[in-house]
Amino acid sequence: MLVGFDTGEAVLPATLGTCCQVLFSGVMISVMPKLGVYNAFILGHVFFTLSFAFWGYFTIYLGEEGLGHWSPYVANILQSFGFTTVFPAFQTIVSQRVEEYNQSKCNAAFLCIGTAGAILGTPLYSDYLFDGTAVGMAKAFPANCSFWQSCGTVLLAIATKQLAKTTKSIPELTGEAERKVAKDAAAEGFSTASNPIASEVS
């Protein structure tokens, strides 16, 4: 509303974003294997970061009555791309690096953190960051805060990819431990079988 949208038009950017999300979901089915899970995870956060930039900086900088008026439309499209990229990538990472009996716990923790963020973020943004009397770039202060926060999540996503390169997943470590135990048990059984005296003593 602060950037020239009337009540009727205010719902159009979100509607466009939802439509694009449906279309982009089909595209990601074929693109994800080629792109790679961690690259998709990073790219999704980049989409989110760009969406906040268009909601905030670009809307004001390009002029609310000029090109900036279309920035919220672009922002919602980018956000829809982010949703269809980040969540499948996250679920795939959990499936690859967490044991089957702990995957539901990881997904539940992820949803709890997201829900807590929504609960705490709503009063934070509405009571402290948003100002209905703001002018100029101050109108975009909430979106700009989200932009810089999202920049941090991009860096965390990159760090996650680097960490995955240098550390083994829990299923891999568990599999190695099980193979070692089986190998030791087989070696012990072979040693006992080849030494009858040791077998009688045991």
Rosetta constraint file for C-alpha pairs under 8 A:
AtomPair CA 1 CA 5 HARMONIC 4.87 0.50
AtomPair CA 1 CA 6 HARMONIC 6.28 0.50
AtomPair CA 1 CA 7 HARMONIC 7.56 0.50
AtomPair CA 1 CA 10 HARMONIC 7.30 0.50
AtomPair CA 2 CA 132 HARMONIC 7.52 0.50
AtomPair CA 2 CA 139 HARMONIC 7.03 0.50
AtomPair CA 3 CA 59 HARMONIC 7.78 0.50
AtomPair CA 3 CA 60 HARMONIC 7.92 0.50
AtomPair CA 3 CA 64 HARMONIC 5.49 0.50
AtomPair CA 3 CA 69 HARMONIC 7.37 0.50
AtomPair CA 4 CA 64 HARMONIC 6.50 0.50
AtomPair CA 4 CA 65 HARMONIC 7.09 0.50
AtomPair CA 4 CA 69 HARMONIC 7.51 0.50
AtomPair CA 5 CA 9 HARMONIC 5.90 0.50
AtomPair CA 5 CA 10 HARMONIC 5.66 0.50
AtomPair CA 6 CA 10 HARMONIC 6.09 0.50
AtomPair CA 7 CA 11 HARMONIC 7.62 0.50
AtomPair CA 8 CA 12 HARMONIC 7.73 0.50
AtomPair CA 9 CA 13 HARMONIC 7.81 0.50
AtomPair CA 11 CA 15 HARMONIC 6.28 0.50
AtomPair CA 12 CA 16 HARMONIC 6.12 0.50
AtomPair CA 12 CA 73 HARMONIC 7.79 0.50
AtomPair CA 13 CA 17 HARMONIC 6.16 0.50
AtomPair CA 13 CA 72 HARMONIC 6.19 0.50
AtomPair CA 13 CA 73 HARMONIC 4.55 0.50
AtomPair CA 13 CA 74 HARMONIC 7.93 0.50
AtomPair CA 13 CA 76 HARMONIC 5.93 0.50
AtomPair CA 13 CA 77 HARMONIC 7.96 0.50
AtomPair CA 14 CA 18 HARMONIC 6.22 0.50
AtomPair CA 14 CA 73 HARMONIC 7.58 0.50
AtomPair CA 14 CA 76 HARMONIC 5.88 0.50
AtomPair CA 15 CA 19 HARMONIC 6.39 0.50
AtomPair CA 16 CA 20 HARMONIC 6.24 0.50
AtomPair CA 16 CA 73 HARMONIC 7.17 0.50
AtomPair CA 16 CA 76 HARMONIC 7.24 0.50
AtomPair CA 16 CA 77 HARMONIC 6.92 0.50
AtomPair CA 17 CA 21 HARMONIC 6.09 0.50
AtomPair CA 17 CA 73 HARMONIC 7.45 0.50
AtomPair CA 17 CA 76 HARMONIC 4.75 0.50
AtomPair CA 17 CA 77 HARMONIC 4.47 0.50
AtomPair CA 17 CA 78 HARMONIC 7.75 0.50
AtomPair CA 17 CA 79 HARMONIC 7.27 0.50
AtomPair CA 17 CA 80 HARMONIC 5.52 0.50
AtomPair CA 18 CA 22 HARMONIC 6.54 0.50
AtomPair CA 18 CA 77 HARMONIC 7.88 0.50
AtomPair CA 18 CA 80 HARMONIC 6.58 0.50
AtomPair CA 19 CA 23 HARMONIC 6.62 0.50
AtomPair CA 20 CA 24 HARMONIC 5.92 0.50
AtomPair CA 20 CA 77 HARMONIC 6.28 0.50
AtomPair CA 20 CA 80 HARMONIC 6.60 0.50
AtomPair CA 20 CA 81 HARMONIC 7.73 0.50
AtomPair CA 21 CA 25 HARMONIC 6.02 0.50
AtomPair CA 21 CA 77 HARMONIC 7.51 0.50
AtomPair CA 21 CA 80 HARMONIC 4.82 0.50
AtomPair CA 21 CA 81 HARMONIC 6.24 0.50
AtomPair CA 21 CA 83 HARMONIC 7.73 0.50
AtomPair CA 21 CA 84 HARMONIC 6.54 0.50
AtomPair CA 22 CA 26 HARMONIC 7.07 0.50
AtomPair CA 23 CA 27 HARMONIC 6.83 0.50
AtomPair CA 24 CA 28 HARMONIC 6.20 0.50
AtomPair CA 24 CA 81 HARMONIC 6.64 0.50
AtomPair CA 24 CA 84 HARMONIC 6.95 0.50
AtomPair CA 25 CA 29 HARMONIC 6.75 0.50
AtomPair CA 25 CA 84 HARMONIC 5.72 0.50
AtomPair CA 26 CA 30 HARMONIC 7.58 0.50
AtomPair CA 27 CA 31 HARMONIC 6.27 0.50
AtomPair CA 28 CA 32 HARMONIC 5.38 0.50
AtomPair CA 28 CA 84 HARMONIC 7.43 0.50
AtomPair CA 28 CA 85 HARMONIC 7.22 0.50
AtomPair CA 29 CA 33 HARMONIC 7.75 0.50
AtomPair CA 30 CA 34 HARMONIC 7.51 0.50
AtomPair CA 31 CA 35 HARMONIC 5.97 0.50
AtomPair CA 32 CA 36 HARMONIC 5.86 0.50
AtomPair CA 32 CA 37 HARMONIC 6.73 0.50
AtomPair CA 32 CA 40 HARMONIC 6.82 0.50
AtomPair CA 33 CA 37 HARMONIC 7.39 0.50
AtomPair CA 35 CA 39 HARMONIC 6.21 0.50
AtomPair CA 35 CA 40 HARMONIC 6.28 0.50
AtomPair CA 36 CA 40 HARMONIC 6.07 0.50
AtomPair CA 37 CA 41 HARMONIC 6.19 0.50
AtomPair CA 37 CA 89 HARMONIC 5.28 0.50
AtomPair CA 37 CA 92 HARMONIC 7.07 0.50
AtomPair CA 37 CA 93 HARMONIC 7.07 0.50
AtomPair CA 38 CA 42 HARMONIC 6.24 0.50
AtomPair CA 38 CA 89 HARMONIC 6.95 0.50
AtomPair CA 38 CA 93 HARMONIC 7.85 0.50
AtomPair CA 38 CA 157 HARMONIC 7.84 0.50
AtomPair CA 38 CA 160 HARMONIC 7.98 0.50
AtomPair CA 38 CA 161 HARMONIC 5.73 0.50
AtomPair CA 39 CA 43 HARMONIC 5.99 0.50
AtomPair CA 39 CA 161 HARMONIC 7.94 0.50
AtomPair CA 40 CA 44 HARMONIC 6.01 0.50
AtomPair CA 40 CA 85 HARMONIC 5.94 0.50
AtomPair CA 40 CA 86 HARMONIC 6.74 0.50
AtomPair CA 40 CA 89 HARMONIC 6.20 0.50
AtomPair CA 41 CA 45 HARMONIC 6.66 0.50
AtomPair CA 41 CA 85 HARMONIC 6.55 0.50
AtomPair CA 41 CA 86 HARMONIC 5.01 0.50
AtomPair CA 41 CA 89 HARMONIC 5.37 0.50
AtomPair CA 41 CA 90 HARMONIC 6.75 0.50
AtomPair CA 41 CA 157 HARMONIC 6.71 0.50
AtomPair CA 42 CA 46 HARMONIC 6.33 0.50
AtomPair CA 42 CA 86 HARMONIC 7.75 0.50
AtomPair CA 42 CA 154 HARMONIC 6.09 0.50
AtomPair CA 42 CA 157 HARMONIC 5.35 0.50
AtomPair CA 42 CA 158 HARMONIC 6.32 0.50
AtomPair CA 43 CA 47 HARMONIC 6.25 0.50
AtomPair CA 43 CA 82 HARMONIC 7.54 0.50
AtomPair CA 43 CA 85 HARMONIC 7.31 0.50
AtomPair CA 43 CA 86 HARMONIC 7.76 0.50
AtomPair CA 44 CA 48 HARMONIC 6.45 0.50
AtomPair CA 44 CA 81 HARMONIC 6.88 0.50
AtomPair CA 44 CA 82 HARMONIC 4.19 0.50
AtomPair CA 44 CA 83 HARMONIC 6.93 0.50
AtomPair CA 44 CA 84 HARMONIC 7.75 0.50
AtomPair CA 44 CA 85 HARMONIC 4.96 0.50
AtomPair CA 44 CA 86 HARMONIC 4.79 0.50
AtomPair CA 45 CA 49 HARMONIC 6.19 0.50
AtomPair CA 45 CA 82 HARMONIC 6.28 0.50
AtomPair CA 45 CA 86 HARMONIC 6.87 0.50
AtomPair CA 45 CA 150 HARMONIC 7.01 0.50
AtomPair CA 45 CA 153 HARMONIC 6.68 0.50
AtomPair CA 45 CA 154 HARMONIC 5.45 0.50
AtomPair CA 45 CA 157 HARMONIC 7.60 0.50
AtomPair CA 46 CA 50 HARMONIC 6.18 0.50
AtomPair CA 46 CA 82 HARMONIC 7.58 0.50
AtomPair CA 46 CA 150 HARMONIC 7.96 0.50
AtomPair CA 46 CA 151 HARMONIC 7.79 0.50
AtomPair CA 46 CA 154 HARMONIC 6.26 0.50
AtomPair CA 47 CA 51 HARMONIC 6.15 0.50
AtomPair CA 47 CA 78 HARMONIC 5.33 0.50
AtomPair CA 47 CA 79 HARMONIC 6.19 0.50
AtomPair CA 47 CA 81 HARMONIC 6.47 0.50
AtomPair CA 47 CA 82 HARMONIC 4.99 0.50
AtomPair CA 48 CA 52 HARMONIC 6.46 0.50
AtomPair CA 48 CA 78 HARMONIC 6.59 0.50
AtomPair CA 48 CA 79 HARMONIC 5.34 0.50
AtomPair CA 48 CA 82 HARMONIC 5.50 0.50
AtomPair CA 48 CA 150 HARMONIC 6.82 0.50
AtomPair CA 49 CA 53 HARMONIC 6.39 0.50
AtomPair CA 49 CA 146 HARMONIC 7.94 0.50
AtomPair CA 49 CA 147 HARMONIC 5.44 0.50
AtomPair CA 49 CA 148 HARMONIC 7.82 0.50
AtomPair CA 49 CA 150 HARMONIC 5.14 0.50
AtomPair CA 49 CA 151 HARMONIC 6.13 0.50
AtomPair CA 49 CA 154 HARMONIC 7.94 0.50
AtomPair CA 50 CA 54 HARMONIC 6.26 0.50
AtomPair CA 50 CA 75 HARMONIC 7.19 0.50
AtomPair CA 50 CA 78 HARMONIC 6.94 0.50
AtomPair CA 50 CA 147 HARMONIC 7.60 0.50
AtomPair CA 51 CA 55 HARMONIC 6.17 0.50
AtomPair CA 51 CA 74 HARMONIC 7.21 0.50
AtomPair CA 51 CA 75 HARMONIC 4.05 0.50
AtomPair CA 51 CA 76 HARMONIC 6.63 0.50
AtomPair CA 51 CA 77 HARMONIC 7.83 0.50
AtomPair CA 51 CA 78 HARMONIC 5.32 0.50
AtomPair CA 51 CA 79 HARMONIC 5.63 0.50
AtomPair CA 52 CA 56 HARMONIC 5.96 0.50
AtomPair CA 52 CA 75 HARMONIC 6.68 0.50
AtomPair CA 52 CA 143 HARMONIC 5.55 0.50
AtomPair CA 52 CA 144 HARMONIC 6.66 0.50
AtomPair CA 52 CA 146 HARMONIC 6.37 0.50
AtomPair CA 52 CA 147 HARMONIC 4.98 0.50
AtomPair CA 53 CA 57 HARMONIC 5.34 0.50
AtomPair CA 53 CA 58 HARMONIC 6.19 0.50
AtomPair CA 53 CA 75 HARMONIC 7.75 0.50
AtomPair CA 53 CA 143 HARMONIC 7.33 0.50
AtomPair CA 53 CA 144 HARMONIC 6.79 0.50
AtomPair CA 53 CA 147 HARMONIC 5.93 0.50
AtomPair CA 54 CA 58 HARMONIC 4.76 0.50
AtomPair CA 54 CA 59 HARMONIC 5.93 0.50
AtomPair CA 54 CA 71 HARMONIC 5.21 0.50
AtomPair CA 54 CA 72 HARMONIC 6.36 0.50
AtomPair CA 54 CA 74 HARMONIC 6.89 0.50
AtomPair CA 54 CA 75 HARMONIC 5.27 0.50
AtomPair CA 55 CA 59 HARMONIC 5.85 0.50
AtomPair CA 55 CA 71 HARMONIC 6.22 0.50
AtomPair CA 55 CA 72 HARMONIC 5.29 0.50
AtomPair CA 55 CA 75 HARMONIC 5.80 0.50
AtomPair CA 55 CA 140 HARMONIC 7.38 0.50
AtomPair CA 55 CA 143 HARMONIC 6.14 0.50
AtomPair CA 56 CA 60 HARMONIC 6.62 0.50
AtomPair CA 56 CA 137 HARMONIC 7.93 0.50
AtomPair CA 56 CA 139 HARMONIC 7.98 0.50
AtomPair CA 56 CA 140 HARMONIC 4.54 0.50
AtomPair CA 56 CA 141 HARMONIC 7.14 0.50
AtomPair CA 56 CA 142 HARMONIC 7.83 0.50
AtomPair CA 56 CA 143 HARMONIC 4.96 0.50
AtomPair CA 56 CA 144 HARMONIC 5.45 0.50
AtomPair CA 57 CA 61 HARMONIC 5.85 0.50
AtomPair CA 57 CA 137 HARMONIC 7.24 0.50
AtomPair CA 57 CA 140 HARMONIC 6.68 0.50
AtomPair CA 57 CA 144 HARMONIC 6.78 0.50
AtomPair CA 58 CA 62 HARMONIC 5.57 0.50
AtomPair CA 58 CA 68 HARMONIC 6.10 0.50
AtomPair CA 58 CA 71 HARMONIC 6.52 0.50
AtomPair CA 59 CA 63 HARMONIC 6.26 0.50
AtomPair CA 59 CA 64 HARMONIC 6.02 0.50
AtomPair CA 59 CA 67 HARMONIC 7.71 0.50
AtomPair CA 59 CA 68 HARMONIC 4.05 0.50
AtomPair CA 59 CA 69 HARMONIC 6.36 0.50
AtomPair CA 59 CA 70 HARMONIC 7.67 0.50
AtomPair CA 59 CA 71 HARMONIC 5.37 0.50
AtomPair CA 59 CA 72 HARMONIC 7.19 0.50
AtomPair CA 60 CA 64 HARMONIC 5.85 0.50
AtomPair CA 60 CA 68 HARMONIC 6.23 0.50
AtomPair CA 60 CA 136 HARMONIC 6.83 0.50
AtomPair CA 60 CA 137 HARMONIC 6.00 0.50
AtomPair CA 60 CA 139 HARMONIC 7.99 0.50
AtomPair CA 60 CA 140 HARMONIC 7.25 0.50
AtomPair CA 61 CA 68 HARMONIC 6.99 0.50
AtomPair CA 61 CA 137 HARMONIC 7.76 0.50
AtomPair CA 62 CA 66 HARMONIC 6.56 0.50
AtomPair CA 62 CA 67 HARMONIC 5.55 0.50
AtomPair CA 62 CA 68 HARMONIC 4.47 0.50
AtomPair CA 63 CA 67 HARMONIC 6.25 0.50
AtomPair CA 63 CA 68 HARMONIC 4.74 0.50
AtomPair CA 63 CA 69 HARMONIC 7.02 0.50
AtomPair CA 64 CA 68 HARMONIC 4.85 0.50
AtomPair CA 64 CA 69 HARMONIC 4.95 0.50
AtomPair CA 65 CA 69 HARMONIC 5.60 0.50
AtomPair CA 66 CA 70 HARMONIC 7.89 0.50
AtomPair CA 67 CA 71 HARMONIC 7.01 0.50
AtomPair CA 68 CA 72 HARMONIC 7.93 0.50
AtomPair CA 70 CA 74 HARMONIC 6.67 0.50
AtomPair CA 71 CA 75 HARMONIC 6.02 0.50
AtomPair CA 72 CA 76 HARMONIC 6.16 0.50
AtomPair CA 73 CA 77 HARMONIC 6.42 0.50
AtomPair CA 74 CA 78 HARMONIC 6.21 0.50
AtomPair CA 75 CA 79 HARMONIC 6.09 0.50
AtomPair CA 76 CA 80 HARMONIC 6.15 0.50
AtomPair CA 77 CA 81 HARMONIC 6.39 0.50
AtomPair CA 78 CA 82 HARMONIC 6.24 0.50
AtomPair CA 79 CA 83 HARMONIC 6.33 0.50
AtomPair CA 80 CA 84 HARMONIC 6.33 0.50
AtomPair CA 81 CA 85 HARMONIC 6.15 0.50
AtomPair CA 82 CA 86 HARMONIC 5.83 0.50
AtomPair CA 83 CA 87 HARMONIC 6.09 0.50
AtomPair CA 84 CA 88 HARMONIC 6.83 0.50
AtomPair CA 85 CA 89 HARMONIC 6.30 0.50
AtomPair CA 86 CA 90 HARMONIC 5.98 0.50
AtomPair CA 87 CA 91 HARMONIC 6.21 0.50
AtomPair CA 88 CA 92 HARMONIC 6.14 0.50
AtomPair CA 89 CA 93 HARMONIC 6.18 0.50
AtomPair CA 90 CA 94 HARMONIC 6.30 0.50
AtomPair CA 91 CA 95 HARMONIC 6.18 0.50
AtomPair CA 91 CA 107 HARMONIC 7.76 0.50
AtomPair CA 92 CA 96 HARMONIC 6.17 0.50
AtomPair CA 93 CA 97 HARMONIC 6.03 0.50
AtomPair CA 94 CA 98 HARMONIC 5.43 0.50
AtomPair CA 94 CA 103 HARMONIC 6.31 0.50
AtomPair CA 94 CA 106 HARMONIC 7.32 0.50
AtomPair CA 94 CA 107 HARMONIC 7.99 0.50
AtomPair CA 95 CA 99 HARMONIC 7.52 0.50
AtomPair CA 95 CA 100 HARMONIC 7.31 0.50
AtomPair CA 95 CA 103 HARMONIC 6.69 0.50
AtomPair CA 96 CA 169 HARMONIC 7.44 0.50
AtomPair CA 96 CA 171 HARMONIC 7.74 0.50
AtomPair CA 97 CA 169 HARMONIC 4.60 0.50
AtomPair CA 97 CA 170 HARMONIC 5.76 0.50
AtomPair CA 97 CA 171 HARMONIC 6.24 0.50
AtomPair CA 97 CA 172 HARMONIC 7.97 0.50
AtomPair CA 98 CA 102 HARMONIC 6.38 0.50
AtomPair CA 98 CA 103 HARMONIC 5.87 0.50
AtomPair CA 98 CA 169 HARMONIC 6.95 0.50
AtomPair CA 98 CA 170 HARMONIC 5.75 0.50
AtomPair CA 98 CA 171 HARMONIC 6.23 0.50
AtomPair CA 99 CA 103 HARMONIC 6.25 0.50
AtomPair CA 99 CA 170 HARMONIC 6.63 0.50
AtomPair CA 99 CA 171 HARMONIC 5.64 0.50
AtomPair CA 100 CA 104 HARMONIC 7.89 0.50
AtomPair CA 102 CA 106 HARMONIC 6.51 0.50
AtomPair CA 103 CA 107 HARMONIC 6.30 0.50
AtomPair CA 104 CA 108 HARMONIC 6.01 0.50
AtomPair CA 105 CA 109 HARMONIC 6.08 0.50
AtomPair CA 106 CA 110 HARMONIC 6.17 0.50
AtomPair CA 107 CA 111 HARMONIC 6.27 0.50
AtomPair CA 108 CA 112 HARMONIC 6.09 0.50
AtomPair CA 109 CA 113 HARMONIC 6.18 0.50
AtomPair CA 110 CA 114 HARMONIC 6.26 0.50
AtomPair CA 111 CA 115 HARMONIC 6.01 0.50
AtomPair CA 112 CA 116 HARMONIC 6.03 0.50
AtomPair CA 113 CA 117 HARMONIC 6.09 0.50
AtomPair CA 114 CA 118 HARMONIC 6.31 0.50
AtomPair CA 115 CA 119 HARMONIC 6.21 0.50
AtomPair CA 116 CA 120 HARMONIC 6.07 0.50
AtomPair CA 117 CA 121 HARMONIC 5.47 0.50
AtomPair CA 118 CA 122 HARMONIC 5.99 0.50
AtomPair CA 119 CA 123 HARMONIC 7.58 0.50
AtomPair CA 120 CA 124 HARMONIC 6.40 0.50
AtomPair CA 121 CA 125 HARMONIC 5.93 0.50
AtomPair CA 122 CA 126 HARMONIC 6.05 0.50
AtomPair CA 123 CA 127 HARMONIC 5.42 0.50
AtomPair CA 123 CA 128 HARMONIC 7.56 0.50
AtomPair CA 124 CA 128 HARMONIC 5.47 0.50
AtomPair CA 124 CA 129 HARMONIC 6.62 0.50
AtomPair CA 125 CA 129 HARMONIC 4.67 0.50
AtomPair CA 125 CA 130 HARMONIC 5.69 0.50
AtomPair CA 125 CA 142 HARMONIC 6.53 0.50
AtomPair CA 126 CA 130 HARMONIC 5.23 0.50
AtomPair CA 129 CA 141 HARMONIC 6.75 0.50
AtomPair CA 129 CA 142 HARMONIC 5.47 0.50
AtomPair CA 130 CA 139 HARMONIC 7.78 0.50
AtomPair CA 130 CA 141 HARMONIC 7.17 0.50
AtomPair CA 130 CA 142 HARMONIC 6.03 0.50
AtomPair CA 131 CA 139 HARMONIC 7.17 0.50
AtomPair CA 132 CA 139 HARMONIC 7.84 0.50
AtomPair CA 134 CA 138 HARMONIC 5.45 0.50
AtomPair CA 134 CA 139 HARMONIC 5.15 0.50
AtomPair CA 135 CA 139 HARMONIC 5.59 0.50
AtomPair CA 136 CA 140 HARMONIC 7.99 0.50
AtomPair CA 137 CA 141 HARMONIC 6.92 0.50
AtomPair CA 140 CA 144 HARMONIC 5.95 0.50
AtomPair CA 141 CA 145 HARMONIC 6.10 0.50
AtomPair CA 142 CA 146 HARMONIC 6.43 0.50
AtomPair CA 143 CA 147 HARMONIC 6.15 0.50
AtomPair CA 144 CA 148 HARMONIC 6.47 0.50
AtomPair CA 145 CA 149 HARMONIC 6.27 0.50
AtomPair CA 146 CA 150 HARMONIC 5.92 0.50
AtomPair CA 147 CA 151 HARMONIC 6.28 0.50
AtomPair CA 148 CA 152 HARMONIC 6.59 0.50
AtomPair CA 149 CA 153 HARMONIC 6.69 0.50
AtomPair CA 150 CA 154 HARMONIC 6.38 0.50
AtomPair CA 151 CA 155 HARMONIC 6.58 0.50
AtomPair CA 152 CA 156 HARMONIC 6.31 0.50
AtomPair CA 153 CA 157 HARMONIC 6.06 0.50
AtomPair CA 154 CA 158 HARMONIC 6.31 0.50
AtomPair CA 155 CA 159 HARMONIC 6.18 0.50
AtomPair CA 156 CA 160 HARMONIC 6.08 0.50
AtomPair CA 157 CA 161 HARMONIC 6.43 0.50
AtomPair CA 158 CA 162 HARMONIC 6.41 0.50
AtomPair CA 159 CA 163 HARMONIC 6.05 0.50
AtomPair CA 160 CA 164 HARMONIC 6.13 0.50
AtomPair CA 161 CA 165 HARMONIC 6.44 0.50
AtomPair CA 162 CA 166 HARMONIC 6.60 0.50
AtomPair CA 163 CA 167 HARMONIC 6.06 0.50
AtomPair CA 164 CA 168 HARMONIC 6.99 0.50
AtomPair CA 164 CA 169 HARMONIC 7.64 0.50
AtomPair CA 168 CA 172 HARMONIC 6.11 0.50
AtomPair CA 168 CA 173 HARMONIC 6.51 0.50
AtomPair CA 169 CA 173 HARMONIC 6.34 0.50
AtomPair CA 170 CA 174 HARMONIC 5.97 0.50
AtomPair CA 171 CA 175 HARMONIC 5.95 0.50
AtomPair CA 172 CA 176 HARMONIC 6.19 0.50
AtomPair CA 173 CA 177 HARMONIC 6.21 0.50
AtomPair CA 174 CA 178 HARMONIC 6.17 0.50
AtomPair CA 175 CA 179 HARMONIC 6.12 0.50
AtomPair CA 176 CA 180 HARMONIC 6.12 0.50
AtomPair CA 177 CA 181 HARMONIC 6.23 0.50
AtomPair CA 178 CA 182 HARMONIC 6.14 0.50
AtomPair CA 179 CA 183 HARMONIC 5.97 0.50
AtomPair CA 180 CA 184 HARMONIC 6.05 0.50
AtomPair CA 181 CA 185 HARMONIC 6.05 0.50
AtomPair CA 182 CA 186 HARMONIC 6.05 0.50
AtomPair CA 183 CA 187 HARMONIC 6.08 0.50
AtomPair CA 184 CA 188 HARMONIC 6.06 0.50
AtomPair CA 185 CA 189 HARMONIC 6.10 0.50
AtomPair CA 186 CA 190 HARMONIC 6.12 0.50
AtomPair CA 187 CA 191 HARMONIC 6.12 0.50
AtomPair CA 188 CA 192 HARMONIC 6.22 0.50
AtomPair CA 189 CA 193 HARMONIC 6.10 0.50
AtomPair CA 190 CA 194 HARMONIC 6.13 0.50
AtomPair CA 191 CA 195 HARMONIC 6.28 0.50
AtomPair CA 192 CA 196 HARMONIC 6.79 0.50
AtomPair CA 192 CA 198 HARMONIC 6.10 0.50
AtomPair CA 192 CA 199 HARMONIC 5.31 0.50
AtomPair CA 193 CA 199 HARMONIC 6.79 0.50
AtomPair CA 195 CA 199 HARMONIC 6.33 0.50
AtomPair CA 196 CA 200 HARMONIC 6.18 0.50
AtomPair CA 197 CA 201 HARMONIC 6.27 0.50
AtomPair CA 198 CA 202 HARMONIC 6.11 0.50
